[in-house]
Amino acid sequence: MQVENKIVIVTGAGSGIGKASAIHFAKNGATVVVSDINLENAQNVVEEIKNNGGKASVNKCNVAKFDEVENLVNETVKAFGRLDVMVNNAGIGPNLLNTHKSKLQDWDAVIAVNQTGVYYGMKLALTQFVKQGGGNIVNIASLAGLKASPNNISYSASKFAVVGMTKSAAMEYATKNIRVNAVCPGYTESALLDQLLGAKPEMDAILKSVIPMKRYGKTEEIAEAVVWLASDNTKFITGQTITLDGGTSL
Protein backbone atom coordinates (compact mmCIF):
# COMPACT_ATOMS: atom_id res chain seq x y z
CA MET A 1 0.00 0.00 0.00
CA GLN A 2 1.23 3.48 -0.87
CA VAL A 3 2.15 5.00 2.50
CA GLU A 4 5.91 4.95 2.08
CA ASN A 5 7.63 7.97 3.69
CA LYS A 6 4.36 9.31 5.09
CA ILE A 7 4.47 10.81 8.59
CA VAL A 8 1.75 9.14 10.64
CA ILE A 9 0.40 9.69 14.16
CA VAL A 10 -1.53 6.82 15.74
CA THR A 11 -3.18 7.53 19.10
CA GLY A 12 -3.84 4.72 21.52
CA ALA A 13 -1.07 2.84 19.73
CA GLY A 14 0.25 1.00 22.77
CA SER A 15 -2.11 -1.94 22.29
CA GLY A 16 -4.93 -3.43 20.23
CA ILE A 17 -5.97 -1.89 16.92
CA GLY A 18 -3.69 1.10 17.45
CA LYS A 19 -0.63 -1.09 17.94
CA ALA A 20 -1.49 -3.26 14.94
CA SER A 21 -2.02 -0.15 12.81
CA ALA A 22 1.28 1.43 13.87
CA ILE A 23 3.16 -1.78 13.05
CA HIS A 24 1.40 -2.15 9.69
CA PHE A 25 2.15 1.46 8.71
CA ALA A 26 5.81 0.93 9.54
CA LYS A 27 5.96 -2.34 7.57
CA ASN A 28 4.73 -0.38 4.56
CA GLY A 29 7.42 2.28 4.87
CA ALA A 30 5.74 5.02 6.89
CA THR A 31 7.35 6.85 9.81
CA VAL A 32 5.06 6.36 12.79
CA VAL A 33 4.61 8.45 15.92
CA VAL A 34 3.36 5.92 18.45
CA SER A 35 1.19 7.78 20.93
CA ASP A 36 -0.45 6.37 24.04
CA ILE A 37 -1.30 7.37 27.58
CA ASN A 38 0.73 4.33 28.69
CA LEU A 39 4.30 5.33 27.87
CA GLU A 40 5.77 1.89 28.56
CA ASN A 41 3.39 0.20 26.12
CA ALA A 42 4.11 2.83 23.48
CA GLN A 43 7.87 2.44 23.91
CA ASN A 44 7.52 -1.34 23.51
CA VAL A 45 5.70 -0.83 20.20
CA VAL A 46 8.40 1.56 18.98
CA GLU A 47 11.07 -0.97 19.93
CA GLU A 48 9.21 -3.72 18.06
CA ILE A 49 8.93 -1.55 14.95
CA LYS A 50 12.61 -0.59 15.03
CA ASN A 51 13.71 -4.17 15.62
CA ASN A 52 11.91 -5.06 12.39
CA GLY A 53 13.59 -2.30 10.40
CA GLY A 54 10.83 0.29 10.67
CA LYS A 55 10.88 3.95 11.67
CA ALA A 56 9.02 5.12 14.77
CA SER A 57 9.12 7.49 17.71
CA VAL A 58 7.09 7.77 20.89
CA ASN A 59 4.90 10.52 22.35
CA LYS A 60 2.92 10.12 25.56
CA CYS A 61 -0.52 11.69 25.20
CA ASN A 62 -3.86 11.71 26.96
CA VAL A 63 -6.25 12.56 24.12
CA ALA A 64 -8.82 13.92 26.59
CA LYS A 65 -6.46 16.86 27.24
CA PHE A 66 -6.29 19.41 24.43
CA ASP A 67 -2.83 20.69 25.34
CA GLU A 68 -1.38 17.17 25.16
CA VAL A 69 -2.88 16.53 21.72
CA GLU A 70 -1.67 19.94 20.60
CA ASN A 71 1.82 19.04 21.81
CA LEU A 72 1.62 15.70 19.99
CA VAL A 73 0.86 17.34 16.65
CA ASN A 74 3.28 20.24 17.15
CA GLU A 75 6.17 17.99 18.17
CA THR A 76 5.54 15.72 15.19
CA VAL A 77 5.60 18.64 12.75
CA LYS A 78 8.67 20.08 14.46
CA ALA A 79 10.52 16.76 14.15
CA PHE A 80 9.49 15.78 10.63
CA GLY A 81 8.39 18.99 8.95
CA ARG A 82 4.85 17.83 8.26
CA LEU A 83 2.05 15.45 9.19
CA ASP A 84 0.47 13.26 6.51
CA VAL A 85 -1.90 10.98 8.41
CA MET A 86 -3.74 11.25 11.73
CA VAL A 87 -5.26 8.04 13.08
CA ASN A 88 -7.62 8.84 15.95
CA ASN A 89 -7.77 5.45 17.61
CA ALA A 90 -7.54 6.00 21.38
CA GLY A 91 -10.70 4.83 23.09
CA ILE A 92 -12.14 3.32 26.24
CA GLY A 93 -15.22 1.25 27.05
CA PRO A 94 -17.93 1.81 29.65
CA ASN A 95 -19.30 -0.34 32.42
CA LEU A 96 -22.08 -2.38 30.82
CA LEU A 97 -25.27 -1.19 32.47
CA ASN A 98 -28.83 -0.29 31.55
CA THR A 99 -29.06 3.38 30.65
CA HIS A 100 -30.96 4.35 33.81
CA LYS A 101 -28.28 2.61 35.91
CA SER A 102 -25.33 4.08 34.02
CA LYS A 103 -22.83 6.11 36.01
CA LEU A 104 -22.27 9.79 35.33
CA GLN A 105 -18.52 9.36 35.71
CA ASP A 106 -18.55 6.62 33.06
CA TRP A 107 -20.42 8.89 30.65
CA ASP A 108 -18.00 11.76 31.24
CA ALA A 109 -14.89 9.60 30.87
CA VAL A 110 -16.01 7.78 27.71
CA ILE A 111 -17.20 10.94 25.96
CA ALA A 112 -13.99 12.76 26.93
CA VAL A 113 -11.77 10.14 25.30
CA ASN A 114 -13.84 8.61 22.50
CA GLN A 115 -15.59 11.73 21.23
CA THR A 116 -13.85 14.86 22.48
CA GLY A 117 -10.43 13.24 22.04
CA VAL A 118 -11.23 12.49 18.41
CA TYR A 119 -12.44 16.07 17.94
CA TYR A 120 -9.16 17.40 19.36
CA GLY A 121 -7.17 15.16 17.03
CA MET A 122 -9.24 16.17 14.02
CA LYS A 123 -9.15 19.89 14.79
CA LEU A 124 -5.38 20.01 15.27
CA ALA A 125 -4.54 17.73 12.35
CA LEU A 126 -6.86 19.67 10.05
CA THR A 127 -5.22 22.93 11.08
CA GLN A 128 -1.86 21.52 10.00
CA PHE A 129 -3.29 19.95 6.83
CA VAL A 130 -4.78 23.26 5.69
CA LYS A 131 -1.39 24.94 6.21
CA GLN A 132 0.53 22.34 4.23
CA GLY A 133 -2.08 21.73 1.53
CA GLY A 134 -3.30 18.23 2.27
CA GLY A 135 -3.56 15.31 4.64
CA ASN A 136 -5.55 12.30 5.69
CA ILE A 137 -7.56 11.36 8.79
CA VAL A 138 -8.71 7.88 9.72
CA ASN A 139 -11.01 7.70 12.74
CA ILE A 140 -11.67 4.47 14.59
CA ALA A 141 -15.41 4.27 15.17
CA SER A 142 -17.28 1.01 15.78
CA LEU A 143 -20.18 -1.17 14.73
CA ALA A 144 -21.71 0.41 17.86
CA GLY A 145 -21.66 3.70 15.93
CA LEU A 146 -23.87 2.26 13.20
CA LYS A 147 -26.45 0.11 14.98
CA ALA A 148 -28.08 -0.33 18.36
CA SER A 149 -25.80 -1.43 21.19
CA PRO A 150 -27.81 -1.98 24.38
CA ASN A 151 -26.34 -1.41 27.84
CA ASN A 152 -23.70 0.71 26.18
CA ILE A 153 -25.11 4.24 26.12
CA SER A 154 -21.91 6.28 26.45
CA TYR A 155 -19.85 4.14 24.10
CA SER A 156 -22.62 4.04 21.52
CA ALA A 157 -23.11 7.81 21.74
CA SER A 158 -19.40 8.44 21.31
CA LYS A 159 -19.05 6.16 18.29
CA PHE A 160 -22.17 7.50 16.53
CA ALA A 161 -20.58 10.92 17.08
CA VAL A 162 -17.32 9.83 15.48
CA VAL A 163 -19.19 8.65 12.39
CA GLY A 164 -21.01 11.99 12.14
CA MET A 165 -17.86 14.00 12.74
CA THR A 166 -16.09 12.01 10.02
CA LYS A 167 -18.79 12.73 7.45
CA SER A 168 -19.10 16.41 8.34
CA ALA A 169 -15.38 17.09 8.14
CA ALA A 170 -15.06 15.09 4.91
CA MET A 171 -17.53 17.44 3.24
CA GLU A 172 -15.84 20.54 4.61
CA TYR A 173 -12.35 19.68 3.38
CA ALA A 174 -12.97 17.66 0.22
CA THR A 175 -11.73 20.48 -2.01
CA LYS A 176 -8.58 21.00 0.05
CA ASN A 177 -6.80 17.70 -0.69
CA ILE A 178 -7.86 16.41 2.73
CA ARG A 179 -9.67 13.11 3.17
CA VAL A 180 -11.51 11.94 6.30
CA ASN A 181 -12.74 8.37 6.70
CA ALA A 182 -13.56 5.94 9.49
CA VAL A 183 -13.41 2.24 10.13
CA CYS A 184 -16.15 0.54 12.12
CA PRO A 185 -14.87 -2.71 13.62
CA GLY A 186 -17.25 -5.28 14.97
CA TYR A 187 -16.25 -7.57 17.82
CA THR A 188 -12.45 -7.63 17.65
CA GLU A 189 -9.84 -9.36 19.79
CA SER A 190 -8.80 -6.46 22.01
CA ALA A 191 -8.70 -5.17 25.57
CA LEU A 192 -12.27 -3.87 25.23
CA LEU A 193 -13.53 -7.31 24.23
CA ASP A 194 -11.54 -8.88 27.06
CA GLN A 195 -13.22 -6.43 29.43
CA LEU A 196 -16.65 -7.48 28.21
CA LEU A 197 -15.96 -11.22 28.35
CA GLY A 198 -14.26 -10.87 31.71
CA ALA A 199 -17.37 -9.28 33.14
CA LYS A 200 -19.79 -11.64 31.40
CA PRO A 201 -18.10 -14.87 30.19
CA GLU A 202 -21.41 -16.16 28.86
CA MET A 203 -21.26 -13.42 26.22
CA ASP A 204 -18.62 -15.31 24.23
CA ALA A 205 -21.10 -17.84 22.85
CA ILE A 206 -23.81 -15.20 22.46
CA LEU A 207 -21.59 -12.85 20.45
CA LYS A 208 -20.24 -15.55 18.16
CA SER A 209 -23.78 -16.70 17.48
CA VAL A 210 -24.58 -13.34 15.83
CA ILE A 211 -21.36 -13.17 13.78
CA PRO A 212 -21.88 -15.02 10.48
CA MET A 213 -18.17 -15.86 10.33
CA LYS A 214 -18.43 -17.31 13.88
CA ARG A 215 -15.24 -15.64 15.06
CA TYR A 216 -13.93 -12.32 16.28
CA GLY A 217 -11.95 -9.97 14.11
CA LYS A 218 -8.19 -9.72 14.50
CA THR A 219 -6.50 -6.39 15.12
CA GLU A 220 -4.27 -6.97 12.09
CA GLU A 221 -7.37 -7.23 9.89
CA ILE A 222 -8.62 -3.84 11.10
CA ALA A 223 -5.14 -2.37 10.64
CA GLU A 224 -5.17 -3.43 6.97
CA ALA A 225 -8.23 -1.25 6.40
CA VAL A 226 -6.78 1.67 8.36
CA VAL A 227 -3.57 1.73 6.32
CA TRP A 228 -5.48 1.24 3.07
CA LEU A 229 -7.69 4.27 3.78
CA ALA A 230 -4.61 6.32 4.65
CA SER A 231 -2.78 5.30 1.50
CA ASP A 232 -2.61 6.87 -1.94
CA ASN A 233 -4.48 3.81 -3.22
CA THR A 234 -7.73 5.41 -2.02
CA LYS A 235 -7.45 8.99 -3.27
CA PHE A 236 -11.13 9.19 -4.30
CA ILE A 237 -12.54 7.87 -1.01
CA THR A 238 -13.70 10.30 1.65
CA GLY A 239 -16.48 10.49 4.21
CA GLN A 240 -16.88 6.72 4.30
CA THR A 241 -17.32 4.25 7.13
CA ILE A 242 -15.74 0.89 6.33
CA THR A 243 -17.39 -1.85 8.39
CA LEU A 244 -15.27 -4.85 9.38
CA ASP A 245 -17.53 -7.14 11.37
CA GLY A 246 -17.53 -10.62 9.86
CA GLY A 247 -21.02 -9.97 8.57
CA THR A 248 -22.60 -9.03 11.93
CA SER A 249 -24.37 -5.99 10.54
CA LEU A 250 -26.13 -8.17 7.97
C-alpha positions as a Python dict, from the first residue, in 0.01 Angstrom:
ca = {
    (1, 'M'): (0, 0, 0),
    (2, 'Q'): (123, 348, -87),
    (3, 'V'): (215, 500, 250),
    (4, 'E'): (591, 495, 208),
    (5, 'N'): (763, 797, 369),
    (6, 'K'): (436, 931, 509),
    (7, 'I'): (447, 1081, 859),
    (8, 'V'): (175, 914, 1064),
    (9, 'I'): (40, 969, 1416),
    (10, 'V'): (-153, 682, 1574),
    (11, 'T'): (-318, 753, 1910),
    (12, 'G'): (-384, 472, 2152),
    (13, 'A'): (-107, 284, 1973),
    (14, 'G'): (25, 100, 2277),
    (15, 'S'): (-211, -194, 2229),
    (16, 'G'): (-493, -343, 2023),
    (17, 'I'): (-597, -189, 1692),
    (18, 'G'): (-369, 110, 1745),
    (19, 'K'): (-63, -109, 1794),
    (20, 'A'): (-149, -326, 1494),
    (21, 'S'): (-202, -15, 1281),
    (22, 'A'): (128, 143, 1387),
    (23, 'I'): (316, -178, 1305),
    (24, 'H'): (140, -215, 969),
    (25, 'F'): (215, 146, 871),
    (26, 'A'): (581, 93, 954),
    (27, 'K'): (596, -234, 757),
    (28, 'N'): (473, -38, 456),
    (29, 'G'): (742, 228, 487),
    (30, 'A'): (574, 502, 689),
    (31, 'T'): (735, 685, 981),
    (32, 'V'): (506, 636, 1279),
    (33, 'V'): (461, 845, 1592),
    (34, 'V'): (336, 592, 1845),
    (35, 'S'): (119, 778, 2093),
    (36, 'D'): (-45, 637, 2404),
    (37, 'I'): (-130, 737, 2758),
    (38, 'N'): (73, 433, 2869),
    (39, 'L'): (430, 533, 2787),
    (40, 'E'): (577, 189, 2856),
    (41, 'N'): (339, 20, 2612),
    (42, 'A'): (411, 283, 2348),
    (43, 'Q'): (787, 244, 2391),
    (44, 'N'): (752, -134, 2351),
    (45, 'V'): (570, -83, 2020),
    (46, 'V'): (840, 156, 1898),
    (47, 'E'): (1107, -97, 1993),
    (48, 'E'): (921, -372, 1806),
    (49, 'I'): (893, -155, 1495),
    (50, 'K'): (1261, -59, 1503),
    (51, 'N'): (1371, -417, 1562),
    (52, 'N'): (1191, -506, 1239),
    (53, 'G'): (1359, -230, 1040),
    (54, 'G'): (1083, 29, 1067),
    (55, 'K'): (1088, 395, 1167),
    (56, 'A'): (902, 512, 1477),
    (57, 'S'): (912, 749, 1771),
    (58, 'V'): (709, 777, 2089),
    (59, 'N'): (490, 1052, 2235),
    (60, 'K'): (292, 1012, 2556),
    (61, 'C'): (-52, 1169, 2520),
    (62, 'N'): (-386, 1171, 2696),
    (63, 'V'): (-625, 1256, 2412),
    (64, 'A'): (-882, 1392, 2659),
    (65, 'K'): (-646, 1686, 2724),
    (66, 'F'): (-629, 1941, 2443),
    (67, 'D'): (-283, 2069, 2534),
    (68, 'E'): (-138, 1717, 2516),
    (69, 'V'): (-288, 1653, 2172),
    (70, 'E'): (-167, 1994, 2060),
    (71, 'N'): (182, 1904, 2181),
    (72, 'L'): (162, 1570, 1999),
    (73, 'V'): (86, 1734, 1665),
    (74, 'N'): (328, 2024, 1715),
    (75, 'E'): (617, 1799, 1817),
    (76, 'T'): (554, 1572, 1519),
    (77, 'V'): (560, 1864, 1275),
    (78, 'K'): (867, 2008, 1446),
    (79, 'A'): (1052, 1676, 1415),
    (80, 'F'): (949, 1578, 1063),
    (81, 'G'): (839, 1899, 895),
    (82, 'R'): (485, 1783, 826),
    (83, 'L'): (205, 1545, 919),
    (84, 'D'): (47, 1326, 651),
    (85, 'V'): (-190, 1098, 841),
    (86, 'M'): (-374, 1125, 1173),
    (87, 'V'): (-526, 804, 1308),
    (88, 'N'): (-762, 884, 1595),
    (89, 'N'): (-777, 545, 1761),
    (90, 'A'): (-754, 600, 2138),
    (91, 'G'): (-1070, 483, 2309),
    (92, 'I'): (-1214, 332, 2624),
    (93, 'G'): (-1522, 125, 2705),
    (94, 'P'): (-1793, 181, 2965),
    (95, 'N'): (-1930, -34, 3242),
    (96, 'L'): (-2208, -238, 3082),
    (97, 'L'): (-2527, -119, 3247),
    (98, 'N'): (-2883, -29, 3155),
    (99, 'T'): (-2906, 338, 3065),
    (100, 'H'): (-3096, 435, 3381),
    (101, 'K'): (-2828, 261, 3591),
    (102, 'S'): (-2533, 408, 3402),
    (103, 'K'): (-2283, 611, 3601),
    (104, 'L'): (-2227, 979, 3533),
    (105, 'Q'): (-1852, 936, 3571),
    (106, 'D'): (-1855, 662, 3306),
    (107, 'W'): (-2042, 889, 3065),
    (108, 'D'): (-1800, 1176, 3124),
    (109, 'A'): (-1489, 960, 3087),
    (110, 'V'): (-1601, 778, 2771),
    (111, 'I'): (-1720, 1094, 2596),
    (112, 'A'): (-1399, 1276, 2693),
    (113, 'V'): (-1177, 1014, 2530),
    (114, 'N'): (-1384, 861, 2250),
    (115, 'Q'): (-1559, 1173, 2123),
    (116, 'T'): (-1385, 1486, 2248),
    (117, 'G'): (-1043, 1324, 2204),
    (118, 'V'): (-1123, 1249, 1841),
    (119, 'Y'): (-1244, 1607, 1794),
    (120, 'Y'): (-916, 1740, 1936),
    (121, 'G'): (-717, 1516, 1703),
    (122, 'M'): (-924, 1617, 1402),
    (123, 'K'): (-915, 1989, 1479),
    (124, 'L'): (-538, 2001, 1527),
    (125, 'A'): (-454, 1773, 1235),
    (126, 'L'): (-686, 1967, 1005),
    (127, 'T'): (-522, 2293, 1108),
    (128, 'Q'): (-186, 2152, 1000),
    (129, 'F'): (-329, 1995, 683),
    (130, 'V'): (-478, 2326, 569),
    (131, 'K'): (-139, 2494, 621),
    (132, 'Q'): (53, 2234, 423),
    (133, 'G'): (-208, 2173, 153),
    (134, 'G'): (-330, 1823, 227),
    (135, 'G'): (-356, 1531, 464),
    (136, 'N'): (-555, 1230, 569),
    (137, 'I'): (-756, 1136, 879),
    (138, 'V'): (-871, 788, 972),
    (139, 'N'): (-1101, 770, 1274),
    (140, 'I'): (-1167, 447, 1459),
    (141, 'A'): (-1541, 427, 1517),
    (142, 'S'): (-1728, 101, 1578),
    (143, 'L'): (-2018, -117, 1473),
    (144, 'A'): (-2171, 41, 1786),
    (145, 'G'): (-2166, 370, 1593),
    (146, 'L'): (-2387, 226, 1320),
    (147, 'K'): (-2645, 11, 1498),
    (148, 'A'): (-2808, -33, 1836),
    (149, 'S'): (-2580, -143, 2119),
    (150, 'P'): (-2781, -198, 2438),
    (151, 'N'): (-2634, -141, 2784),
    (152, 'N'): (-2370, 71, 2618),
    (153, 'I'): (-2511, 424, 2612),
    (154, 'S'): (-2191, 628, 2645),
    (155, 'Y'): (-1985, 414, 2410),
    (156, 'S'): (-2262, 404, 2152),
    (157, 'A'): (-2311, 781, 2174),
    (158, 'S'): (-1940, 844, 2131),
    (159, 'K'): (-1905, 616, 1829),
    (160, 'F'): (-2217, 750, 1653),
    (161, 'A'): (-2058, 1092, 1708),
    (162, 'V'): (-1732, 983, 1548),
    (163, 'V'): (-1919, 865, 1239),
    (164, 'G'): (-2101, 1199, 1214),
    (165, 'M'): (-1786, 1400, 1274),
    (166, 'T'): (-1609, 1201, 1002),
    (167, 'K'): (-1879, 1273, 745),
    (168, 'S'): (-1910, 1641, 834),
    (169, 'A'): (-1538, 1709, 814),
    (170, 'A'): (-1506, 1509, 491),
    (171, 'M'): (-1753, 1744, 324),
    (172, 'E'): (-1584, 2054, 461),
    (173, 'Y'): (-1235, 1968, 338),
    (174, 'A'): (-1297, 1766, 22),
    (175, 'T'): (-1173, 2048, -201),
    (176, 'K'): (-858, 2100, 5),
    (177, 'N'): (-680, 1770, -69),
    (178, 'I'): (-786, 1641, 273),
    (179, 'R'): (-967, 1311, 317),
    (180, 'V'): (-1151, 1194, 630),
    (181, 'N'): (-1274, 837, 670),
    (182, 'A'): (-1356, 594, 949),
    (183, 'V'): (-1341, 224, 1013),
    (184, 'C'): (-1615, 54, 1212),
    (185, 'P'): (-1487, -271, 1362),
    (186, 'G'): (-1725, -528, 1497),
    (187, 'Y'): (-1625, -757, 1782),
    (188, 'T'): (-1245, -763, 1765),
    (189, 'E'): (-984, -936, 1979),
    (190, 'S'): (-880, -646, 2201),
    (191, 'A'): (-870, -517, 2557),
    (192, 'L'): (-1227, -387, 2523),
    (193, 'L'): (-1353, -731, 2423),
    (194, 'D'): (-1154, -888, 2706),
    (195, 'Q'): (-1322, -643, 2943),
    (196, 'L'): (-1665, -748, 2821),
    (197, 'L'): (-1596, -1122, 2835),
    (198, 'G'): (-1426, -1087, 3171),
    (199, 'A'): (-1737, -928, 3314),
    (200, 'K'): (-1979, -1164, 3140),
    (201, 'P'): (-1810, -1487, 3019),
    (202, 'E'): (-2141, -1616, 2886),
    (203, 'M'): (-2126, -1342, 2622),
    (204, 'D'): (-1862, -1531, 2423),
    (205, 'A'): (-2110, -1784, 2285),
    (206, 'I'): (-2381, -1520, 2246),
    (207, 'L'): (-2159, -1285, 2045),
    (208, 'K'): (-2024, -1555, 1816),
    (209, 'S'): (-2378, -1670, 1748),
    (210, 'V'): (-2458, -1334, 1583),
    (211, 'I'): (-2136, -1317, 1378),
    (212, 'P'): (-2188, -1502, 1048),
    (213, 'M'): (-1817, -1586, 1033),
    (214, 'K'): (-1843, -1731, 1388),
    (215, 'R'): (-1524, -1564, 1506),
    (216, 'Y'): (-1393, -1232, 1628),
    (217, 'G'): (-1195, -997, 1411),
    (218, 'K'): (-819, -972, 1450),
    (219, 'T'): (-650, -639, 1512),
    (220, 'E'): (-427, -697, 1209),
    (221, 'E'): (-737, -723, 989),
    (222, 'I'): (-862, -384, 1110),
    (223, 'A'): (-514, -237, 1064),
    (224, 'E'): (-517, -343, 697),
    (225, 'A'): (-823, -125, 640),
    (226, 'V'): (-678, 167, 836),
    (227, 'V'): (-357, 173, 632),
    (228, 'W'): (-548, 124, 307),
    (229, 'L'): (-769, 427, 378),
    (230, 'A'): (-461, 632, 465),
    (231, 'S'): (-278, 530, 150),
    (232, 'D'): (-261, 687, -194),
    (233, 'N'): (-448, 381, -322),
    (234, 'T'): (-773, 541, -202),
    (235, 'K'): (-745, 899, -327),
    (236, 'F'): (-1113, 919, -430),
    (237, 'I'): (-1254, 787, -101),
    (238, 'T'): (-1370, 1030, 165),
    (239, 'G'): (-1648, 1049, 421),
    (240, 'Q'): (-1688, 672, 430),
    (241, 'T'): (-1732, 425, 713),
    (242, 'I'): (-1574, 89, 633),
    (243, 'T'): (-1739, -185, 839),
    (244, 'L'): (-1527, -485, 938),
    (245, 'D'): (-1753, -714, 1137),
    (246, 'G'): (-1753, -1062, 986),
    (247, 'G'): (-2102, -997, 857),
    (248, 'T'): (-2260, -903, 1193),
    (249, 'S'): (-2437, -599, 1054),
    (250, 'L'): (-2613, -817, 797),
}
